[in-house]
Amino acid sequence: MHVVSLRIITADIKASVHFFEKATGTTATWLTDDFAEIVTSSITLAIASTRTLAFFGEDVAQAAANKSVIIEFLVEHVDAEYERIKELTNDIVQKPTTMPWGNRSLLFRDPDGNLINFFTPVSPEAVKKFA
């Protein structure tokens, strides 16, 4: 089994897609006006408007209600990414900080309030894990 996609449901798809294009440096592919994908080498970030919920049942998901998931991106230089990201959002939760498990981490929120973590392994163990 492979995790291949993570989908964000949003009430403002254009703002969300624009944010993630800028954050990841990747251009989204729009499949419909209500669904776009940002494809990386490891996973696809799907972004869908709340209108797509009609296909699954109106109450299966709620935009801007996440309080338990962090979307994480492995980046080459988290401190350099911080300089770029702080121009994109004022919602920085944690400036680059070295965590006890060996990653240097930047935590911020997307336009819907979802937590995003950009991290760079810095300890020998973490570097080996992600090599």
C-alpha positions as CSV (number, residue, x, y, z in Angstrom):
1,M,0.0,0.0,0.0
2,H,1.2,3.5,-0.8
3,V,-0.1,6.8,0.2
4,V,-0.4,8.7,-3.1
5,S,-2.5,11.7,-2.3
6,L,-3.6,14.1,0.4
7,R,-6.8,16.2,-0.3
8,I,-7.6,19.5,1.3
9,I,-11.3,20.6,1.1
10,T,-11.5,24.4,0.9
11,A,-14.2,27.1,0.6
12,D,-11.8,29.2,-1.5
13,I,-10.0,26.9,-3.9
14,K,-8.3,29.7,-5.9
15,A,-6.7,31.2,-2.7
16,S,-5.7,27.8,-1.5
17,V,-4.2,26.6,-4.8
18,H,-2.3,29.9,-5.2
19,F,-0.9,29.6,-1.7
20,F,0.4,26.0,-2.2
21,E,1.8,26.9,-5.6
22,K,3.8,29.7,-4.0
23,A,4.7,27.6,-0.9
24,T,5.9,24.6,-2.9
25,G,7.2,26.3,-6.0
26,T,5.1,23.9,-8.1
27,T,2.4,24.8,-10.6
28,A,-1.0,23.1,-10.0
29,T,-2.8,21.2,-12.6
30,W,-6.5,22.1,-12.7
31,L,-8.7,19.2,-13.6
32,T,-12.0,21.2,-13.1
33,D,-12.9,24.6,-11.6
34,D,-13.3,22.7,-8.3
35,F,-10.3,20.4,-8.3
36,A,-6.6,20.9,-8.7
37,E,-3.5,18.9,-8.0
38,I,0.1,19.8,-7.0
39,V,2.2,16.8,-7.9
40,T,5.5,16.3,-6.1
41,S,8.0,13.5,-6.4
42,S,6.5,11.7,-3.4
43,I,2.8,12.6,-3.1
44,T,0.0,14.6,-4.8
45,L,-1.6,17.4,-2.9
46,A,-5.2,17.5,-4.1
47,I,-7.1,20.7,-3.4
48,A,-10.9,20.6,-3.9
49,S,-13.7,23.0,-3.3
50,T,-16.5,22.3,-0.9
51,R,-18.7,21.8,-4.0
52,T,-17.0,18.4,-4.5
53,L,-18.5,17.1,-1.3
54,A,-21.8,16.6,-3.1
55,F,-20.2,13.5,-4.6
56,F,-19.4,11.9,-1.2
57,G,-22.2,13.3,1.0
58,E,-22.5,16.8,2.2
59,D,-21.4,16.2,5.8
60,V,-18.3,14.0,5.2
61,A,-15.8,16.9,5.5
62,Q,-15.7,20.5,6.6
63,A,-13.4,23.2,5.2
64,A,-11.1,25.0,7.6
65,A,-11.8,22.6,10.5
66,N,-8.6,20.7,10.8
67,K,-7.1,20.6,14.3
68,S,-5.2,17.3,14.2
69,V,-3.2,16.9,11.0
70,I,0.1,18.5,10.0
71,I,1.1,18.4,6.3
72,E,4.8,17.9,6.1
73,F,7.3,18.7,3.4
74,L,10.9,17.7,3.4
75,V,12.9,20.7,2.2
76,E,16.6,21.2,1.5
77,H,17.2,24.3,3.6
78,V,14.4,25.1,6.1
79,D,16.0,28.4,7.1
80,A,16.1,29.6,3.5
81,E,12.5,28.5,3.1
82,Y,11.5,30.5,6.2
83,E,12.7,33.7,4.5
84,R,10.5,32.9,1.5
85,I,7.4,31.7,3.5
86,K,7.3,34.6,5.8
87,E,6.6,36.8,2.7
88,L,3.7,34.5,1.8
89,T,1.9,34.3,5.2
90,N,1.8,36.1,8.5
91,D,0.6,32.9,10.2
92,I,4.0,31.5,11.3
93,V,3.3,29.1,14.2
94,Q,7.0,28.3,14.8
95,K,10.1,29.8,13.3
96,P,12.8,27.3,12.3
97,T,13.6,25.2,15.4
98,T,15.7,22.1,15.8
99,M,13.4,19.4,17.3
100,P,14.6,16.6,19.7
101,W,14.2,14.0,17.0
102,G,16.7,15.7,14.7
103,N,14.7,17.7,12.2
104,R,14.9,21.5,11.9
105,S,11.2,22.5,11.5
106,L,9.2,25.5,10.3
107,L,5.5,25.4,11.2
108,F,2.9,27.7,9.5
109,R,-0.7,27.7,8.4
110,D,-2.3,27.7,5.0
111,P,-5.3,30.0,4.2
112,D,-7.7,27.4,5.7
113,G,-5.7,27.1,9.0
114,N,-4.2,23.7,8.2
115,L,-0.7,23.3,9.8
116,I,2.1,23.0,7.3
117,N,5.6,21.8,8.4
118,F,8.7,22.4,6.3
119,F,11.6,20.4,7.8
120,T,15.2,19.6,7.1
121,P,17.0,16.7,8.8
122,V,20.0,18.0,10.8
123,S,21.1,15.2,13.2
124,P,23.1,12.3,11.8
125,E,20.2,9.9,12.6
126,A,17.6,12.1,10.8
127,V,19.9,12.7,7.8
128,K,20.4,9.0,7.5
129,K,16.6,8.4,7.8
130,F,15.8,10.7,4.9
131,A,18.8,10.0,2.7
